[in-house]
Amino acid sequence: MWHYVYILENNEGRQYVGSTQDVKKRLEKHNSGEVPHTSKYHPWKLKFACSFPTKEQALIFEKYLKSGSGTIFRYLHLVPNRRRVIQKTHERDSGAGTAG
């Protein structure tokens, strides 16, 4: 049986990385509030999923995507981070972060 690593995103651009054997059922659990870590931030949309022949390989990739360098890889190559774009746009428009 295949194992999947997935990336979810909500309307605010918050992302969640997880792994499962059934992406559709897992997304339903995230959106119904059954997953404590994501229950406050639903609804979620599936933005990316990839399959692995073993659970071990999936868990290694999931752990990487949650690491510092994996997060940058995820933002650059898999699912751009809308929250960072929104934050940078707000800072630019408000003049925050500029030398005075």
C-alpha positions in Angstrom: 0.0 0.0 0.0 1.2 3.5 -0.8 1.9 6.2 1.8 1.4 9.9 1.1 2.9 13.1 2.3 0.5 16.0 1.9 0.4 19.8 2.3 -2.8 21.5 3.3 -3.4 25.3 3.2 -6.3 27.3 4.7 -7.8 30.6 3.6 -5.3 32.6 5.7 -2.3 30.8 4.0 -1.5 28.7 7.0 0.1 25.4 5.9 0.1 21.9 7.5 2.2 19.0 6.5 1.2 15.4 7.2 1.3 11.8 6.1 -1.4 9.2 5.6 -2.4 6.2 3.6 -5.7 7.8 2.5 -5.4 11.5 1.6 -9.2 12.0 1.0 -10.2 10.6 4.4 -7.4 12.5 6.2 -8.5 15.8 4.6 -12.1 15.1 5.8 -10.8 14.6 9.3 -8.9 17.9 9.2 -11.9 19.8 8.0 -14.4 18.2 10.5 -12.2 19.2 13.4 -11.1 15.7 14.4 -7.4 16.6 14.2 -6.6 18.8 17.3 -3.6 20.5 15.7 -5.6 21.8 12.8 -9.1 22.1 14.2 -8.9 25.9 14.9 -7.8 26.7 11.4 -10.1 24.9 9.0 -11.3 24.7 6.3 -8.3 23.2 4.6 -7.5 22.6 1.0 -5.2 20.0 -0.4 -2.3 21.8 -2.2 0.2 19.0 -2.7 0.5 15.3 -2.3 3.2 12.7 -3.2 3.3 9.0 -2.8 6.0 6.7 -1.4 6.1 2.9 -1.5 6.9 2.6 2.2 5.8 4.4 5.3 9.4 4.9 6.4 10.1 6.9 3.2 7.0 9.0 3.6 7.9 9.8 7.2 11.4 10.8 6.3 10.1 13.2 3.7 7.4 14.6 6.0 10.0 15.3 8.7 12.2 17.0 6.1 9.3 19.3 4.9 8.8 20.3 8.5 12.5 21.1 9.1 14.0 24.6 8.5 15.5 23.8 5.1 12.5 21.6 4.1 10.1 24.5 4.9 12.1 26.8 2.5 12.1 24.0 -0.1 8.3 23.7 0.3 7.7 27.4 0.0 10.0 27.7 -3.1 9.1 24.6 -5.0 5.9 23.0 -3.8 3.4 25.4 -2.3 4.3 29.1 -2.1 3.6 30.6 1.3 0.7 33.1 0.9 1.1 34.3 4.5 4.6 35.5 3.9 3.5 37.2 0.7 0.6 38.9 2.5 2.9 40.0 5.3 5.6 41.4 3.0 2.9 43.2 1.0 1.5 44.8 4.2 5.0 45.8 5.4 5.8 47.4 2.0 2.5 49.2 1.8 2.6 50.5 5.4 6.3 51.4 5.3 7.1 48.9 8.1 10.6 47.5 8.0 12.1 50.4 6.2 14.9 52.6 7.5 13.5 55.9 8.7 
